[in-house]
Amino acid sequence: MTDDTHCDPKRPARRRLRDALEFAAPWLTRRHDHVPPASDTSDTGARPPSATGPAGQKSELPAPAAESSTLWRMRTTVKDEPGSLAALCAALASHRVDILSLQTHPLGEDTVDEFLLRAPGALTAAEVTGTVAQAGGADTWIERADAHDLVDAPTRVLGLATRTALDPAELPLALRQLLGRCTIRSLPATGGPGGRKPEHVPVEGVLEDTVMRLRAPEGGVITVERPYLPFTPTEFARARALVELDARLGPRVPPQLDVLTLPQGDDITVRRAGVGDVKAAKAMHARCSPRTLGLRYHGPVGDADRYLTHLLSPRHGRTLAVQTPSGRVIALGHLLWDGDETEVALLVEDEWQRRGIGGELLGRLVAMAREAGCASVYAVTQASNTGMVAAMRGLGLPLDYQIEEGTLVITARLERAGAGAASDRYERQAAHD
């Protein structure tokens, strides 16, 4: 079992685990390796009993059929008193529910226990929660888990910290994987393109039931909301530590750089971009026609420059820039975290349009989205933007089209099969690097 909570002055969590072991030792003392067994009746190497056949020959009895099982993630609140966890474990054991890992979150007089369970496939979620309620659990929440949840909590947190250290754009995704299903929004200190400024948040952050607000490294505010389940102080501390790590490392851009040759023979470089590219992006805006800027930003052309700091910030997603051998930026591609959804957007300088640059960028952005675990991406454009429509169709992915007040929204579902050539090429290059 995994115990990664802080010590409780009243009674350490380790003592709660000992109480449980004493109460249900025959079931709990076998070692869990955090690897799903083949079944609840996996072969231990012992031979089954034999029977004598009619001719005096021994014949083995048929082995019992393997029983299916289901992984569940469950949280419940119990009183922080001796025997409470033991009663809960014994109740689960009576239904042959196996506890693969356990984390405890002290809340004063109560404790939130977070379980990873392996239960018989025939046992429903309602039956599990009913059993927990009878054993003293309250405010129980349960959902299906998968093999990725079998990684123990310290290993998972270290992995998220490594990803954040390598790429600041990973911070929102790392927070979401750390805290489960939640909505994350980031607002810069100067306000977004709409001019709305964030409320003041102290350095230590604010925790309010199902909402936590954290001071972003650049002075803005990161808001995390999870309406179905209140955050615990332990989760709040973990999220703060991840944001503090990002702040200490400061601005950084991963050294991803690929040199490509276009069909026309021109060489271009595709690389990650950040806030340090604002000046070059503004120069590209100046070379773009009003129509090109209007198709990209869907508003007054004169306001286009105002969006760049927001778009190039790693807090809001990832940006790819295309530049010539002289270093001039000629195209930008954005993958933007939009709450629970993901937006893709492209801008290619007029002189460089219809050369395959947009499709190359879009394929790479979709590969990034798939790598980040996104289920879909959407593009907001106009029906007259044939270049963007063609690029989305070129992905070879299932597409949904919606027209709202003259605006076309194209959503691509990121299924592994049928991925476009540009996306596949990017993934092969990433694997090679």
Steps between C-alpha positions, in 0.01 A plus 500: 500500500606856441497744790618845392319727740653724763503384859182567697581632849198316642580164348745443214360346184744212542319404822168502310651254256623282786149494646370382165765230474419364845130488418525342156853357491432178304372702205717809511846366568573359155727725297365714215738569214280765331472276195157362405497122538372293210190422704378445852579132457843526339718189489731466802694206359314235706344209314121459528355195678491180297227245452522141378330428171314181404815333363699573815676793338521827683325797338531858617187687604426803281637822643238751614423775250680827560273767644499845346591798716457876493732777617339782700626827645306583815500767768310496822504693828523317833543607860865528603478252783645152569330223306329717237731401215507139621120477483505643149767256382317203652175602329672518163675169562166332564412572136845386377603857417877534490667826612792569266599836650384741768567867567371684805414870517458622863220754557509545876228284652447320168726339243450465125619157389581463130507142369593322182286186504482182298151355534321202347358601163145419611518748790345835404608845613177536697572176687852617585382838631215334690748271672720798586206693643404209727861494627491869596615672181332825399509730194625209292609561140595225256600471134659247267880487504747364247851357495657848517360538853707203616810720522560589865445862602866603563608365160211676326573834670871477415410431137273805488771715657750384237261584217439846646872560541567415136211701355304782671204432270457170688396672825123511429505140378706388800253665737210328328666158525596567861149605607280292273210635297506875539488827307813716500504863394791742492465878502808724464564783745427762234175333397426302186402632159159592643661727758373314809759498778524221756413542864789537741626166629754476785827320443381198697190467280134457593306177556121526499330159503489398131709794373868580550673813378878510468739785429645438153878541461462810281260665748168386357254254651444131430149387597424130542139393541362154567127526569440133577751462786651744753878536497686383809785694664738227382398552136528877546855461633600278207361745245680792666828306495463433127432867425792606722731265309395662173556848645851417626608370160387821329420556130628224270424356159575135414780476241280333238615593148445328163627612159268408212507548124175609337389346168600826332858454625501760781649403838307591814554438870219395735562566868324569828422867564443704814452853628848586374361482146243779545711752305551263206130408502400867488731549201324209328162662573623813325575296186162323501201633307189622689307203359752247637497662845120521494463128423731415790383736776131553413506860619641845422831459319652781706458290816697201369825594677324509838446124491860398449628508859202292607533252213875453536484440876558135596227541762240480224646227281778430255609704199701395195678756286622460142799709397717544192878443497540873568300464824182677382181351653251425222237284675364419846299203618329496840371214715293672768366345822138618518365361825419136425539554124792571268509754217735508201571820305727586208639817344716483187644812338338573161817448299546150645143372473403194292840338543398236754617693808155513659449126461845429644433717804153356555627142487763577762249676725260206479784261590574718805133495599485123470817468708341721766199269517251733330194325355438763231611836364292773342571790264295819482502657154274614216358295217694720259830394659553214257862455608406415860214277390734310266764464772246352744374259235858402421540357852301194400306513828123493565373861480189676629389831349290765674404843370406761760420856390725476198785335691610148406618270780673181383563232763737209438479187715849373571467133425825312457392333178489714194739770620631725225843476347627823656400386850660157449820660369525723807453205736771300320737797522424544872570131562827526309612804702 
